[in-house]
Structures are given as C-alpha cells and as structure tokens.
Amino acid sequence: MRKFTQTFTMLAGIAITLISQACSNEDLHQLHQDRLDIGRALLEVQAPNVAEVLPYYTDNIEYHDPIVDIYGIQDMTAFLNQLIIGASPNLVTTIEDETLSDDIYSATWTMSGDFLSVPYQAKGISIFKFRPNSSLVYYQRDYYSEGDIMATIPGLDEAIGGFRTYYRCAVDPTFVCPLTLSSISTENNQLRSQQQISSDQLVVGRQLVEINAGNWTNVIPFLASDYEYHDPIVDIYGPDTMSQFLGRLFAGSSNLYTTVEDETMTDDIYMATWTMSGVFNGAPFSAPGMSIVKFVEGSTQTYYSRDYYTEGDVMLGVPELANAVLGFRDYYRNAVDPTYDSPQ
C-alpha cells in the first residue's frame, strides 16, 4: 500500500508539472499574440480611438521621435491628442513588416494624411519595449524623416530639396547631378539549420548596419543579385550600384561610425536601432536611426535593406541649413508637443 501511495504521489506530481507547463506555454502564446495586437494598435491608431490605446502605456512611458521627447502618460496623452486629433485628424498608418522577439516589437510602416492641412506621406519604423511578462509598453521610438514633411511646406521645401540634391550628388551613382563632383570607382551561402542560419543572419545584419570605411567591402558578397537599398534620400538597386554608393559615402565620411543598440532577428528579418556619428563632407553630426534587413529565406543573402533616420540631424551641421531645420522643429513642436515652450 505504501509503495502504491508513493507511486501515485510521484505520478500526480508529474501530471501537475505537465499541466503547469501546458498552462505556462498557453499563457506565453497568449502574451505573444497580445503584444502583436497592441503594437499594431499603437501604430495604426486614428483620431476616433486615441483614448482606447492609452491604457496600453505604462504611467512612466518614454516616447521619442526625430523632434519630440515625451515622458509620462499625462504628456503622452496630450501629445497623441494634439498630433492625431488636432494636427492630423485623417492620419492613416499602414504596417508593412513586423517582428516580435522577447520583449521588443518592431515594425516598418507608411503614414499618410495631412499635417496642419498640408498633405504628406512618410515611411518609418518603430520600436516598442514591453515590461517583462506584461502587455504594457514603457518605451516607444518612431524613426522617420522630417524632410518628408518639410518638402511640402513652402519656404522649407527649397532647403530640404537642396540638401537632398547635395547628398545624392555625393553618394548616389545613379543620380544625374546638377553639380560637379568627382565619381569614385570601387571595387553563397548554403542552407543550414534554421537556428544556425538565424545566428549567421544576425551577424550579417549587424555587419550591414555597422559598416564603416574600413570594412564596407566585406558585406558586398552577402548582397543578392536583386538587392535593393533605401534611405530617406537614396534608392539603390543591385550590389554593383551599392558598392559604388558605399565607396562614395565613405570617401566623404571616412570617420563615419554606426553603433547598434537594440536588435531583433525573426523569420529572416533583422531590425536594429542605432546611433550614427561622424563628419559628412566637413559637417559633424550624430543621428539616431533604425534599420530593417530582409534575407532570402534560409540564407545569409540579403535582398532588401532600408535605413530610417532624419536628414535634419545632418543638416544641423551645415550652417546655411541649420535655421531651416530649427524653424521647422519649432513649428512642429508648437503643434504637437504639450511640454514645449517656443522661444519665438
């Protein structure tokens, strides 16, 4: 009888453990799905449902974009009301690619609508950080180019247009430049286990984001024949053109360095936030940004990458353009930032 009791107790313990594990896995699956739904809801929020998404933020929420920094749910509430209900009541955001790894959700998107009655469209990328084992967001950063809005505003459109021309003349080998700049000539992987491939993709994705003057040639073999690259100004197609682009970029910015901060790798998609600093053609700058890198399934060949940052951070280093950027940022923050006290 005692032996039966011991056996029964042991089996009961095993059953309880299995049931607990099953419940735990079910809870984790539900949390994963909840976080996906919340990340999408926060990005796709529109004027009628701003109040509905506010409970997804913690009381100490921290938010950043290229112009605005918000701390705390009170100011976040006022910011969303001013931005979406006040300045952009017809704003529509469409999610393109998304990843969720551990406590970090990231997504690329296209936003369109009116800002203070001025129509615009902008591409961007966002990162959300959740509290551990929670569906509450404590950190959000949106990356996009303020130049997409400046280009629609008379008086500022010339400044951003001039800078984009100057930049493309310096780095884009496909651009018919109206200025005179010297051009610079520059000079597979097999399927493995998904775990190993993901690890290799992580290394290649990070390398593609952190390229500098000393190592950029190392990434060229990882670019697929149909590779394409985009940033707020330049669109590049093919590894040969990308090679020329990088050669020009680092010829004018030999001390340009990018440092990855947060990164995710899910289903052949790498995303990372970063800070880039250096000197571009004599103008010192530091800019935060975020990138997406897409790999051919099951390989380390990348067929698509896009860098999100605002060229305003670079323009600030050019004396002739700094006032245009500062003027726009003052105009934007006056419209949407509840913590801002304009000096003008």
C-alpha positions as CSV (number, residue, x, y, z in Angstrom):
1,M,0.0,0.0,0.0
2,R,2.8,2.4,0.9
3,K,4.5,1.6,-2.4
4,F,1.3,2.4,-4.3
5,T,0.9,5.7,-2.4
6,Q,4.5,6.7,-3.3
7,T,3.9,5.8,-7.0
8,F,0.6,7.6,-7.0
9,T,2.2,10.7,-5.4
10,M,5.0,10.6,-8.0
11,L,2.6,10.3,-10.9
12,A,0.4,13.1,-9.5
13,G,3.5,15.3,-9.3
14,I,4.4,14.6,-12.9
15,A,0.8,15.3,-14.0
16,I,0.7,18.6,-12.1
17,T,4.1,19.6,-13.7
18,L,2.9,18.8,-17.2
19,I,-0.4,20.7,-16.7
20,S,1.6,23.7,-15.3
21,Q,3.9,23.6,-18.3
22,A,1.0,23.4,-20.7
23,C,-0.7,26.3,-19.0
24,S,2.6,28.3,-19.0
25,N,3.1,27.7,-22.7
26,E,-0.5,28.7,-23.4
27,D,0.0,31.9,-21.3
28,L,3.2,32.7,-23.2
29,H,1.4,32.2,-26.6
30,Q,-1.4,34.5,-25.5
31,L,1.1,37.2,-24.3
32,H,2.9,37.0,-27.6
33,Q,-0.4,37.5,-29.5
34,D,-1.5,40.3,-27.2
35,R,1.8,42.1,-27.8
36,L,1.5,41.8,-31.5
37,D,-2.1,43.2,-31.4
38,I,-1.0,46.1,-29.1
39,G,2.0,47.0,-31.2
40,R,-0.2,47.2,-34.3
41,A,-2.9,49.1,-32.4
42,L,-0.5,51.8,-31.2
43,L,1.0,52.3,-34.7
44,E,-2.3,52.3,-36.5
45,V,-4.2,54.5,-34.0
46,Q,-6.5,57.0,-35.6
47,A,-8.4,60.1,-34.3
48,P,-11.6,58.2,-33.1
49,N,-9.8,55.7,-30.9
50,V,-6.9,57.5,-29.3
51,A,-8.4,57.1,-25.8
52,E,-8.7,53.3,-26.4
53,V,-4.9,52.8,-26.8
54,L,-3.7,54.9,-23.9
55,P,-4.2,52.1,-21.3
56,Y,-1.5,50.1,-23.2
57,Y,1.2,52.5,-22.0
58,T,2.8,52.5,-18.5
59,D,2.4,55.6,-16.4
60,N,6.1,56.3,-17.0
61,I,6.0,55.8,-20.7
62,E,9.0,57.3,-22.6
63,Y,8.5,58.3,-26.2
64,H,10.9,59.7,-28.8
65,D,10.7,60.7,-32.5
66,P,13.2,62.8,-34.6
67,I,11.8,66.0,-32.9
68,V,9.8,65.3,-29.8
69,D,10.7,63.6,-26.5
70,I,7.8,62.7,-24.1
71,Y,8.0,61.4,-20.6
72,G,5.0,60.2,-18.6
73,I,1.4,59.2,-19.5
74,Q,0.0,62.6,-18.9
75,D,2.2,64.3,-21.5
76,M,1.8,61.2,-23.8
77,T,-1.9,61.6,-23.7
78,A,-1.7,65.3,-24.5
79,F,0.8,64.6,-27.3
80,L,-1.4,62.0,-29.1
81,N,-4.4,64.2,-28.8
82,Q,-2.6,67.2,-30.3
83,L,-0.9,65.1,-33.0
84,I,-3.7,62.8,-34.1
85,I,-6.9,64.6,-33.2
86,G,-5.6,68.2,-33.6
87,A,-2.9,68.3,-36.3
88,S,-3.5,65.2,-38.3
89,P,-7.2,64.0,-37.9
90,N,-7.1,62.0,-41.1
91,L,-3.8,60.3,-40.4
92,V,-3.6,56.7,-41.6
93,T,-0.7,54.4,-40.8
94,T,-0.2,51.1,-42.7
95,I,2.1,48.4,-41.2
96,E,4.4,46.6,-43.7
97,D,6.9,44.3,-41.8
98,E,6.9,43.5,-38.1
99,T,8.9,41.4,-35.7
100,L,8.4,40.4,-32.0
101,S,11.3,39.0,-30.1
102,D,11.3,38.6,-26.3
103,D,10.0,42.0,-25.0
104,I,10.7,44.0,-28.2
105,Y,8.2,44.7,-31.0
106,S,9.4,46.5,-34.2
107,A,7.5,47.4,-37.4
108,T,8.0,49.3,-40.6
109,W,5.1,51.4,-41.9
110,T,3.9,54.1,-44.3
111,M,2.0,57.1,-42.9
112,S,-0.2,59.4,-45.0
113,G,-2.6,62.2,-44.3
114,D,-2.5,66.0,-43.6
115,F,-0.3,67.8,-41.1
116,L,-2.0,71.2,-40.3
117,S,-3.9,70.9,-43.6
118,V,-0.6,70.1,-45.5
119,P,-0.8,66.7,-47.3
120,Y,2.2,64.4,-46.9
121,Q,3.4,60.8,-46.9
122,A,6.3,59.3,-45.0
123,K,7.9,55.9,-44.4
124,G,9.1,55.0,-41.0
125,I,10.0,52.3,-38.5
126,S,9.2,51.9,-34.8
127,I,10.4,50.0,-31.8
128,F,8.2,49.2,-28.7
129,K,9.6,47.8,-25.4
130,F,7.2,45.8,-23.1
131,R,7.6,45.3,-19.4
132,P,8.8,41.7,-18.8
133,N,5.8,39.3,-18.7
134,S,3.4,42.1,-19.4
135,S,1.5,43.7,-22.3
136,L,2.3,47.2,-21.1
137,V,4.6,49.4,-23.2
138,Y,7.2,51.5,-21.4
139,Y,9.3,52.8,-24.3
140,Q,8.5,53.8,-27.9
141,R,10.6,55.4,-30.6
142,D,9.5,56.3,-34.1
143,Y,12.1,56.8,-36.8
144,Y,11.1,58.8,-40.0
145,S,12.5,61.7,-42.0
146,E,11.1,65.1,-41.1
147,G,12.2,66.1,-44.6
148,D,9.1,64.3,-45.9
149,I,7.0,66.9,-44.1
150,M,9.4,69.9,-44.8
151,A,9.2,69.1,-48.5
152,T,5.5,70.0,-48.5
153,I,5.9,73.4,-46.8
154,P,6.8,76.5,-49.0
155,G,9.9,78.1,-47.7
156,L,11.3,74.9,-46.2
157,D,10.9,72.8,-49.4
158,E,13.9,74.5,-51.0
159,A,16.2,73.8,-48.0
160,I,15.4,70.1,-47.9
161,G,15.4,69.9,-51.7
162,G,18.8,71.5,-51.9
163,F,20.2,69.2,-49.2
164,R,18.9,66.1,-50.8
165,T,20.4,67.1,-54.1
166,Y,23.7,67.8,-52.4
167,Y,23.6,64.4,-50.7
168,R,22.7,62.4,-53.8
169,C,25.4,64.2,-55.8
170,A,27.9,63.0,-53.2
171,V,26.8,59.4,-52.8
172,D,24.3,58.2,-55.4
173,P,25.9,56.8,-58.6
174,T,22.5,56.6,-60.4
175,F,21.7,60.3,-59.9
176,V,22.2,62.9,-62.7
177,C,23.9,65.5,-60.6
178,P,23.5,69.2,-61.5
179,L,26.7,69.9,-59.5
180,T,30.2,68.9,-60.4
181,L,31.6,66.1,-58.1
182,S,34.2,63.5,-58.9
183,S,33.0,59.9,-59.1
184,I,34.7,57.1,-57.3
185,S,35.1,53.6,-58.6
186,T,35.2,50.7,-56.0
187,E,35.6,47.5,-56.2
188,N,26.8,31.5,-51.4
189,N,25.7,30.6,-48.9
190,Q,24.1,27.1,-48.4
191,L,21.1,26.2,-46.4
192,R,21.8,25.1,-42.8
193,S,19.7,24.6,-39.7
194,Q,17.3,27.5,-39.1
195,Q,19.0,28.1,-35.7
196,Q,22.4,28.4,-37.3
197,I,21.1,30.5,-40.2
198,S,19.3,32.9,-37.8
199,S,22.6,33.3,-35.9
200,D,24.5,33.9,-39.1
201,Q,21.8,36.3,-40.4
202,L,22.1,38.2,-37.1
203,V,25.9,38.7,-37.7
204,V,25.4,39.7,-41.3
205,G,22.5,42.1,-40.5
206,R,24.6,43.8,-37.8
207,Q,27.6,44.0,-40.1
208,L,25.4,45.7,-42.8
209,V,24.2,48.3,-40.3
210,E,27.6,48.9,-38.7
211,I,29.7,49.2,-41.9
212,N,32.4,51.8,-42.0
213,A,35.2,53.0,-44.2
214,G,37.4,50.1,-43.1
215,N,35.1,47.2,-43.6
216,W,32.3,48.0,-46.0
217,T,33.6,45.8,-48.8
218,N,33.1,42.8,-46.5
219,V,29.3,43.0,-46.9
220,I,29.1,43.0,-50.7
221,P,29.3,39.2,-51.0
222,F,26.1,39.0,-48.9
223,L,24.0,41.1,-51.3
224,A,21.7,39.1,-53.5
225,S,21.7,39.9,-57.3
226,D,18.3,41.7,-56.9
227,Y,19.4,43.6,-53.7
228,E,17.8,47.0,-53.1
229,Y,18.6,49.7,-50.5
230,H,16.7,52.7,-49.4
231,D,17.1,55.6,-47.0
232,P,15.2,59.0,-46.8
233,I,17.1,60.3,-49.9
234,V,18.6,57.5,-51.9
235,D,17.3,54.4,-53.6
236,I,19.9,51.8,-54.8
237,Y,19.3,48.7,-56.9
238,G,21.9,45.9,-57.3
239,P,25.1,45.0,-55.5
240,D,27.3,46.8,-58.0
241,T,25.5,50.1,-57.6
242,M,25.5,49.6,-53.8
243,S,29.3,49.1,-53.9
244,Q,29.6,52.4,-55.8
245,F,27.3,54.1,-53.3
246,L,29.2,52.9,-50.2
247,G,32.5,53.8,-51.9
248,R,31.3,57.4,-52.4
249,L,29.7,57.6,-48.9
250,F,32.8,56.6,-47.0
251,A,35.1,58.6,-49.3
252,G,33.4,61.7,-48.0
253,S,32.8,60.3,-44.5
254,S,35.9,58.2,-43.6
255,N,35.2,58.6,-39.8
256,L,31.6,57.7,-40.0
257,Y,30.6,55.0,-37.4
258,T,27.3,53.3,-36.5
259,T,26.7,51.6,-33.2
260,V,23.8,49.1,-32.9
261,E,21.8,49.3,-29.7
262,D,18.7,47.1,-29.8
263,E,18.3,44.3,-32.4
264,T,15.8,41.5,-33.3
265,M,16.1,38.6,-35.7
266,T,12.8,36.8,-36.6
267,D,11.8,34.8,-39.7
268,D,14.6,36.1,-42.0
269,I,14.1,39.7,-40.9
270,Y,16.7,41.7,-38.9
271,M,15.8,45.0,-37.3
272,A,18.1,47.2,-35.2
273,T,18.2,50.7,-33.6
274,W,21.5,52.6,-33.8
275,T,23.3,55.8,-33.4
276,M,25.5,57.1,-36.3
277,S,28.1,59.8,-35.7
278,G,30.9,61.3,-37.7
279,V,31.5,64.0,-40.3
280,F,29.8,64.2,-43.7
281,N,31.7,66.3,-46.2
282,G,33.0,68.5,-43.4
283,A,29.8,68.8,-41.3
284,P,29.9,66.9,-37.9
285,F,26.7,65.2,-36.9
286,S,25.2,62.5,-34.6
287,A,21.9,60.8,-35.6
288,P,19.8,58.0,-34.1
289,G,18.1,55.6,-36.6
290,M,16.7,52.2,-37.2
291,S,17.1,49.7,-40.0
292,I,15.4,46.6,-41.5
293,V,17.3,43.9,-43.4
294,K,15.5,41.1,-45.2
295,F,17.2,37.9,-46.1
296,V,16.5,35.3,-48.8
297,E,14.7,32.5,-46.9
298,G,17.2,30.2,-45.2
299,S,20.3,32.0,-46.3
300,T,22.6,34.9,-45.4
301,Q,21.9,36.6,-48.8
302,T,20.1,39.9,-48.2
303,Y,17.7,41.2,-50.9
304,Y,16.4,44.4,-49.1
305,S,17.5,46.9,-46.5
306,R,16.2,50.3,-45.5
307,D,17.7,52.8,-43.1
308,Y,15.3,55.2,-41.3
309,Y,16.7,58.4,-39.9
310,T,16.0,62.1,-40.4
311,E,18.4,64.1,-42.6
312,G,17.6,67.1,-40.3
313,D,20.2,65.7,-37.9
314,V,22.8,66.0,-40.6
315,M,21.6,69.4,-41.9
316,L,22.0,70.9,-38.4
317,G,25.8,70.6,-39.0
318,V,25.6,72.8,-42.1
319,P,25.3,76.5,-41.1
320,E,23.3,77.5,-44.2
321,L,20.7,74.9,-43.5
322,A,20.5,74.8,-39.7
323,N,18.0,77.6,-39.4
324,A,15.5,75.9,-41.7
325,V,15.7,72.7,-39.6
326,L,15.3,74.6,-36.3
327,G,12.5,76.6,-37.7
328,F,10.6,73.5,-38.8
329,R,11.2,71.8,-35.5
330,D,9.8,74.8,-33.6
331,Y,6.8,74.8,-35.9
332,Y,6.2,71.1,-35.4
333,R,6.7,71.1,-31.7
334,N,4.3,74.1,-31.3
335,A,1.7,72.0,-33.0
336,V,2.1,68.7,-31.1
337,D,4.3,68.8,-28.1
338,P,2.5,69.7,-24.8
339,T,5.8,70.2,-23.0
340,Y,7.2,72.7,-25.4
341,D,7.7,76.5,-24.7
342,S,8.6,78.1,-28.0
343,P,11.4,80.7,-27.9
344,Q,9.8,82.5,-30.9
